[in-house]
Amino acid sequence: MNIITLMIPMALLLGIGFVFAFLWATSKGQFDDLETPAHRILSDDNERKKS
């Protein structure tokens, strides 16, 4: 039963940490453009062959 007194605060701290990291990443613009990196992979080979 004593382990619950340790696990509940650890779970809360971990959850708060994930929320803080998500809010920080959102404010820094990490999720603004999700399409361009996927398309960049396809166009990199074409640009290298032209050079």
C-alpha positions as CSV (number, residue, x, y, z in Angstrom):
1,M,0.0,0.0,0.0
2,N,3.0,2.3,0.5
3,I,3.9,2.1,-3.1
4,I,0.7,4.0,-4.0
5,T,2.0,7.1,-2.1
6,L,5.0,7.1,-4.4
7,M,3.3,6.1,-7.7
8,I,0.5,8.7,-7.7
9,P,2.8,11.7,-7.3
10,M,5.1,10.3,-9.9
11,A,2.3,9.7,-12.4
12,L,1.0,13.3,-11.8
13,L,4.5,14.8,-12.3
14,L,4.9,12.7,-15.5
15,G,1.6,13.8,-16.8
16,I,2.2,17.5,-16.0
17,G,5.6,17.1,-17.7
18,F,4.0,15.8,-20.9
19,V,1.4,18.6,-20.9
20,F,4.1,21.2,-20.4
21,A,6.3,19.7,-23.2
22,F,3.2,19.7,-25.6
23,L,2.3,23.3,-24.8
24,W,6.0,24.4,-25.3
25,A,6.2,22.6,-28.6
26,T,2.9,24.1,-29.8
27,S,4.0,27.6,-28.9
28,K,7.3,27.2,-30.7
29,G,5.6,26.1,-33.9
30,Q,6.6,22.4,-34.0
31,F,3.2,21.4,-35.4
32,D,2.6,24.3,-37.8
33,D,3.5,22.5,-41.1
34,L,3.1,18.7,-41.1
35,E,2.9,18.3,-44.9
36,T,6.2,19.8,-46.2
37,P,8.7,17.4,-44.5
38,A,6.9,14.4,-46.1
39,H,7.0,16.0,-49.5
40,R,10.7,17.1,-49.1
41,I,11.8,13.5,-49.0
42,L,10.3,12.9,-52.4
43,S,11.9,16.0,-54.0
44,D,15.4,15.7,-52.5
45,D,16.5,13.0,-55.0
46,N,15.3,15.0,-58.0
47,E,17.3,18.1,-56.9
48,R,20.5,16.0,-56.4
49,K,20.3,14.4,-59.8
50,K,20.0,17.9,-61.5
51,S,23.2,19.2,-59.9
